[in-house]
Amino acid sequence: MFINIEDETGISNLVIWPTVYEKNQRIIHAAHMLLIEGKVLRVGQLVHLVVGKLTDLSDQLARISKEAEPFPLPHGRGDECHHGGGSPDSRDRPKRQPRDIFIPDLPIDTLKLKPRNFR
């Protein structure tokens, strides 16, 4: 199972193997806040977290709102109320045309692909 999580630094993918999923199925589907322990794998800018252990911290979620100081909320790129709509939006940029990578004299045997092993 794959789950996407996001914070102020970007998006990460949780990789949950079947054995871990079977042990933690109730937590995965019912928890509102999770503690995730596992191994971080980074391929370029892509980040995967292979889950080893999940803990349900839903009972701690209510405590956050009762703290003496306000819980600081980081403002991301998508927060137009905070930024006033002045931030550049990548969707407004003109679309790049795909490049033609066909090379007629290049035999297929000379192409070297870099494998990705996430284990």
Residue frames as qw, qx, qy, qz and C-alpha x, y, z in Angstrom:
[[0.000, 0.892, 0.451, 0.000, 0.00, 0.00, 0.00],
 [0.396, 0.216, -0.012, 0.892, 1.20, 3.52, -0.76],
 [0.172, -0.874, -0.423, 0.169, 0.16, 6.60, 1.23],
 [0.384, 0.540, -0.008, 0.749, 1.22, 10.14, 0.36],
 [0.418, -0.747, -0.342, 0.388, 2.08, 12.49, 3.22],
 [0.361, 0.667, 0.082, 0.647, 2.96, 16.15, 2.98],
 [0.435, -0.707, -0.261, 0.492, 4.54, 18.77, 5.19],
 [0.091, 0.942, -0.048, -0.321, 6.18, 22.13, 4.63],
 [0.285, -0.545, 0.653, 0.443, 9.18, 20.47, 2.95],
 [0.399, 0.292, -0.638, -0.590, 7.19, 18.56, 0.34],
 [0.897, -0.020, -0.043, -0.439, 5.51, 15.26, -0.42],
 [0.086, -0.409, 0.907, -0.043, 6.74, 11.83, 0.68],
 [0.769, -0.004, -0.472, -0.431, 5.45, 8.37, -0.06],
 [0.559, -0.371, 0.667, -0.324, 4.82, 5.80, 2.64],
 [0.595, 0.223, -0.724, -0.269, 5.53, 2.27, 1.42],
 [0.623, -0.291, 0.543, -0.482, 3.65, -0.26, 3.54],
 [0.244, 0.217, -0.921, -0.211, 4.50, -3.89, 2.86],
 [0.656, -0.281, -0.519, -0.471, 1.65, -6.46, 3.15],
 [0.607, -0.235, -0.677, 0.344, 2.87, -7.91, 6.46],
 [0.138, -0.090, -0.347, 0.923, 3.00, -4.46, 8.10],
 [0.397, -0.170, -0.272, -0.860, -0.39, -3.57, 6.59],
 [0.649, -0.298, -0.670, -0.202, -2.03, -6.70, 8.00],
 [0.482, -0.253, -0.602, 0.584, -0.70, -5.98, 11.51],
 [0.104, -0.309, -0.237, 0.915, -1.72, -2.30, 11.43],
 [0.021, 0.424, 0.688, 0.589, -4.82, -2.24, 9.22],
 [0.252, -0.792, -0.550, 0.081, -7.09, -0.77, 11.92],
 [0.360, -0.622, -0.028, 0.695, -4.59, 1.98, 12.74],
 [0.259, -0.004, 0.509, 0.821, -4.05, 2.86, 9.08],
 [0.079, -0.505, -0.662, -0.548, -7.77, 3.30, 8.38],
 [0.380, -0.772, -0.509, -0.024, -8.91, 4.84, 11.68],
 [0.521, -0.446, -0.179, 0.705, -6.11, 7.04, 13.05],
 [0.186, 0.962, 0.193, 0.058, -6.24, 10.82, 12.70],
 [0.033, 0.882, -0.464, 0.073, -2.59, 11.27, 13.68],
 [0.985, 0.044, -0.115, 0.122, 0.16, 8.69, 13.17],
 [0.310, -0.758, 0.548, 0.172, 3.68, 8.17, 14.44],
 [0.903, 0.421, -0.081, -0.025, 5.56, 6.49, 11.60],
 [0.423, -0.666, 0.580, 0.204, 8.89, 4.78, 12.06],
 [0.899, 0.352, 0.249, 0.078, 10.83, 3.31, 9.18],
 [0.607, -0.209, 0.373, 0.670, 13.64, 3.63, 6.70],
 [0.291, 0.835, 0.023, -0.467, 13.98, 6.74, 4.52],
 [0.651, 0.125, 0.539, 0.520, 14.92, 6.16, 0.88],
 [0.174, 0.816, -0.008, -0.552, 15.77, 9.14, -1.31],
 [0.616, 0.241, 0.550, 0.510, 16.04, 8.96, -5.09],
 [0.195, 0.441, 0.252, 0.839, 16.82, 12.44, -6.38],
 [0.235, -0.239, 0.219, -0.916, 14.07, 14.65, -5.01],
 [0.746, -0.254, -0.429, -0.441, 11.70, 11.72, -4.51],
 [0.131, -0.379, 0.751, -0.525, 11.45, 10.57, -0.87],
 [0.748, -0.217, -0.551, -0.301, 10.04, 7.22, 0.24],
 [0.326, -0.448, 0.654, -0.515, 9.54, 6.06, 3.81],
 [0.611, -0.035, -0.775, -0.159, 9.37, 2.26, 4.11],
 [0.574, -0.547, 0.161, -0.587, 7.15, 1.81, 7.16],
 [0.393, 0.165, -0.868, 0.255, 8.39, -0.48, 9.90],
 [0.203, -0.392, -0.776, 0.451, 6.12, 0.53, 12.78],
 [0.178, -0.525, -0.303, -0.775, 2.91, 2.58, 13.09],
 [0.195, -0.307, -0.708, 0.605, 1.52, 4.06, 16.31],
 [0.105, -0.738, -0.534, -0.400, -1.91, 5.69, 16.70],
 [0.282, -0.125, -0.351, 0.884, -1.51, 9.15, 18.28],
 [0.159, -0.593, -0.519, -0.595, -5.12, 10.28, 17.76],
 [0.505, -0.726, -0.437, 0.167, -5.55, 10.84, 21.51],
 [0.484, -0.348, -0.020, 0.803, -2.65, 13.34, 21.41],
 [0.197, 0.438, 0.451, 0.753, -4.32, 15.39, 18.67],
 [0.300, -0.834, -0.408, -0.219, -6.82, 16.99, 21.07],
 [0.611, -0.598, -0.120, 0.504, -3.98, 17.97, 23.42],
 [0.464, 0.153, 0.247, 0.837, -2.33, 20.05, 20.70],
 [0.059, -0.665, -0.367, -0.648, -5.27, 22.46, 20.57],
 [0.556, -0.786, -0.267, -0.047, -5.23, 22.90, 24.36],
 [0.672, -0.003, -0.171, 0.721, -1.60, 24.06, 24.58],
 [0.218, -0.742, -0.247, 0.583, -0.95, 27.43, 26.26],
 [0.016, -0.521, 0.364, 0.772, 0.66, 28.87, 23.14],
 [0.750, 0.497, 0.059, -0.433, -1.02, 28.72, 19.74],
 [0.795, 0.002, 0.532, 0.292, 0.10, 25.88, 17.53],
 [0.038, 0.623, -0.354, -0.697, 2.22, 27.49, 14.76],
 [0.759, 0.467, 0.454, -0.018, 0.88, 26.81, 11.30],
 [0.330, -0.311, 0.480, 0.751, 3.40, 27.14, 8.48],
 [0.539, 0.671, 0.148, -0.486, 2.06, 28.85, 5.40],
 [0.635, 0.008, 0.648, 0.421, 2.71, 26.97, 2.20],
 [0.100, -0.066, 0.504, 0.855, 2.66, 27.98, -1.44],
 [0.133, -0.443, -0.778, -0.424, -1.03, 27.19, -1.72],
 [0.201, -0.638, -0.571, 0.477, -2.09, 29.57, 1.05],
 [0.231, 0.542, 0.346, 0.730, -3.47, 32.42, -1.05],
 [0.354, -0.878, -0.295, -0.128, -5.05, 34.12, 1.98],
 [0.636, -0.607, 0.054, 0.473, -1.64, 34.52, 3.61],
 [0.499, -0.089, 0.392, 0.768, 0.18, 35.51, 0.42],
 [0.250, 0.639, 0.149, -0.712, -2.61, 37.65, -0.99],
 [0.755, 0.558, 0.341, -0.034, -2.61, 35.89, -4.34],
 [0.189, 0.908, -0.317, -0.197, 0.71, 37.47, -5.31],
 [0.531, -0.413, 0.708, 0.215, 2.80, 34.32, -5.42],
 [0.403, 0.412, -0.601, -0.554, 3.67, 32.99, -8.88],
 [0.830, 0.045, 0.462, -0.310, 1.67, 29.95, -9.79],
 [0.267, -0.315, 0.802, 0.431, 3.47, 27.32, -11.86],
 [0.454, 0.460, 0.763, 0.029, 0.17, 26.46, -13.57],
 [0.279, 0.885, 0.149, -0.341, 0.14, 29.92, -15.20],
 [0.206, -0.574, 0.592, 0.527, 3.44, 29.39, -17.01],
 [0.690, 0.449, -0.326, -0.465, 3.31, 28.42, -20.68],
 [0.935, -0.103, 0.338, -0.039, 3.50, 24.68, -21.24],
 [0.126, -0.588, 0.694, 0.396, 6.76, 23.28, -22.61],
 [0.813, 0.363, -0.269, -0.367, 6.56, 21.28, -25.78],
 [0.891, -0.261, 0.361, 0.088, 7.77, 17.68, -25.47],
 [0.034, 0.694, -0.617, -0.369, 11.16, 17.06, -27.02],
 [0.925, 0.304, -0.153, -0.169, 11.59, 14.51, -29.74],
 [0.445, -0.649, 0.615, 0.053, 14.24, 12.10, -28.51],
 [0.924, 0.286, 0.253, 0.028, 14.20, 9.79, -31.53],
 [0.070, -0.723, 0.585, 0.361, 17.73, 9.25, -32.84],
 [0.881, 0.350, -0.113, -0.298, 17.58, 7.12, -36.01],
 [0.624, 0.500, -0.582, 0.149, 21.20, 5.86, -35.92],
 [0.237, -0.488, 0.680, -0.494, 21.25, 4.95, -32.22],
 [0.570, -0.074, -0.806, -0.145, 20.88, 1.19, -31.63],
 [0.668, -0.602, -0.132, -0.418, 18.67, 0.25, -28.68],
 [0.879, -0.161, -0.322, 0.314, 21.54, -1.78, -27.15],
 [0.431, 0.308, -0.258, 0.808, 23.51, 1.38, -26.38],
 [0.391, -0.655, -0.043, -0.645, 20.84, 2.81, -24.08],
 [0.420, -0.018, -0.767, 0.484, 21.69, 2.37, -20.39],
 [0.477, -0.657, -0.246, -0.529, 18.87, 2.69, -17.92],
 [0.052, 0.343, -0.694, 0.631, 19.55, 3.25, -14.24],
 [0.525, -0.400, -0.736, -0.150, 17.51, 0.76, -12.17],
 [0.296, -0.506, 0.317, -0.746, 15.79, 1.84, -8.96],
 [0.581, -0.191, -0.784, 0.104, 15.69, -0.67, -6.14],
 [0.349, -0.622, 0.087, -0.696, 13.55, 0.55, -3.23],
 [0.875, -0.360, -0.323, -0.012, 14.31, -2.38, -0.92]]
